[in-house]
Each structure stands twice: as C-alpha cells, then as structure tokens.
Amino acid sequence: MNRILLFQKMSPVNALGIGLYSYTAFRIIPFAVAYIWFALNIVERSGTLRENLNWRNFGLVVITAILVFIPLGIFAIKHADAFWGRSAWYLNKTTNFGPLTFLDNVKNVLLMFNWRGDSMPLTTLPYKPVLDPILGGLLVLGVITAVKRVLNKADSLTFVLILLGLFSLFPSALAINFPNENPSVVRAGCAIPVVVTLAALPIGTWLENLLSTNLQTKKVKPTIYVALASMGFLLIGINANRVFVRYPLAYRTLAFNTSEIANAIRCFDTLIGNATDAYIVAGPGWINDDALAFELGLPVWENRLEEAEQADRNTTTPRMYILHAGNTTDLRTLQTLFPMGVTQIYTSRYNQDFRLFIVPGRNVKSMSLADQGTQLMTCSSQ
C-alpha cells in the first residue's frame, strides 16, 4: 500500500520532469509550480492542503523533477546555445517596440479564445476565436465564477487554477521580439487543461447548487440531464465542423502544398533525373524547404535558390526548377539561361498551382533532348 501511495505522489512529479522534454513552452511550468506553492502558503491557512504545503513535499517535487531532467539538463549545460537559442530568439528585444509590447501581448493572448485567434493555418482557423461560441461563453462565465470563489475564499484550488492558466499563456505573450506571432495556440498549449476546466466550472457549480435544493423531483432531474446531453451533442457537432470541415479547407487554401512538390520531385527522380538535381527557386517566403526535405525523406536535401540567377549554367544532367506560379521574373531568367528548357504548370488539387521548369541533360545518350522533354512533361503532369 505504501508503494502505491508513493507512486501516486511521484507520478505528477515525474510528469513535471518529463514535460520538459516536450515543446519549449512547457519550460514555464516549473516556475508556475514554485510560484503557486509559495502563493498557497500565503493564502491557505487550514485544512489538508495546508498540511501538505511543507518544505519536505516541495523538496520531493524539486528533487524528483531534477532527477528526471538530468539527461536533458546535461545537454543544456554542454550546448546552452542550442537549448536556449529559440527561447532567447523570441525574448531578446532587438526591434524598436515600445515598453508596452508585453502588455499588448497579454491582451491579445487573453482575447484569442473569444475574439481574434492565431494566424497560423497549420494549427488553427486563422484569426478565428480558438473556442466556439458556446465554450467561449462558458469560459467567460468560468473565469467570473473562479474569481468570485477566490474572492470569497471558498476554494484555494480555484486560485491555483487561475494562476496556472495565466502562467500557461506566458510562452505566447513573451514573444517580445515577434509580437505579430502572438497569440499562438501552440505556445499556449499548456493552458488547454485549465481552459477546459474553467469552461466546465459554471456548469458544475450550477448543477451543484441546483441539485442541492428541493427541486429534486422526478421531472427536474431528467430535464437537466436532457439539457446537458443536448449541449454536449451541440458542442460535438460545432467542433466536428470546425476540425474536420473548416480547418482542412483553410489549411489547404493557405498552407504550402509541400506534398505535391515532393511528388513532382519523386516523379522527376524516377523518370529522367535525380532528386539532387531538383531545385526550389524560393522567392520571398514561399516554401519551407526543411519541410520539403522531410517529406522527401532526404533530411540533407537543401536545394534552395533564392533567385534563378544562382542556377548552374554549365549543367550536363537533367535539372528541374520549381517556382511559385506567380514568379514570372525568375521564370524569364531561367528561360534566358536555358533556351531548351520546358515549362509546365503543375495543377494542384488545392488551388496551389506551381511551375516546373525542366532542363534536359546533354549527357543523356539514350534519348534525344526532345524525348527527354516529353518524358519530363509526363513527369510533371503525374
């Protein structure tokens, strides 16, 4: 029995250490735990919770989390730049934003649930509230209920909930150097359990008060359960539409069609050339070549040209250059450099067409330049 109790106590602590191996946004949580422990020592005066707020338990949390963190901690010591680099990149204020940048970030991250959300189509509906209208309304009521309980000193754990929620939003709000990337659903991911709990708080409080009154008749209880079930099915329907209908549509409209570009490169590699002779002519902010390399299964693939002028004019092997459909400037440059080149539009299923400019190789003896062009045109239309 003692071993079971010890395991139950240690599991959340292990989770604290293990969480640090995940996304960098979790690094705020150890600070949140320490701050909440000290805050509870001030506000909690009696009860079982107060008995557990002792230095021995706090030391157990710290020591166990450190033990779990040791491998990553060694890496952090030996490679401090790699460990802290991304966090410092967002925190170091190298731009001319005023002193109110952080406060403005806090305002924006608080409003993302009900007013204006993240801009990234990879993670959410761009600029739409993170929560649907029902959950958004319940969250507002939940925050009001939680604050009221804290002011009435009814529940110290509600106080913890509010503090933990605020701390969980800091990784997004602390994007001092890039306030345009705030709010961020991903960097505020640690707030998910808190947000859901706060949204459920008004319903739980209402049910507790209602069922403790003299209205517990045979007709009232079924009505309550039917109302809750109806709300549950309505929430499922609304969010199923957001996740499985609206999100894929927004993603396909705005996100880069990396998989289709990878398919074109694979086809080129299979029919006539080599993937190492396929190049992205990036243009301003078009494609993520790291994601493309991952999609190709070639992590060292870095064939990116900032402009067509960088293309090798003395190539003897077949080459393929991939351009944004609207990048006519670099296309004209390639046509000037390689008059024998063949231009083909890749028709995307997601309205993200792009251009392929294929240069037949002079050292391919098994087929003529015209035949190479035909094969490559076939490749581009697969």
Secondary structure, 3 states (H helix, E strand, C coil): CHHHHHHHHHHHHHHHHHHCCCCHHHHHHHHHHHHHHHHHHHHCCCCHHHHHCCHHHHHHHHHHHHHHHHHHHHHHHHCHHHHHHHHHHHHCCCCCCCCCHHHHHHHHHHHCCCCCCCCCCCCCCCCCCCCCHHHHHHHHHHHHHHHHHHHCCCCHHHHHHHHHHHHHHHHHHCCCCCHHHCCCCCCCHHHHHHHHHHHHHHHHHHHHHHHCCCCCCCCHHHHHHHHHHHHHHHHHHHHHHHHHHHHHHHHHHHCCCHHHHHHHHHHHHHHCCCHHHEEEECCCCCCCHHHHHHHHCCCCCCCEECCHHHCCCCCCCCEEEEEECCCHHHHHHHHHHCCCCEEEEECCCCCCCEEEEEECCCCCCCCCHHHHHHHHHHHHCC
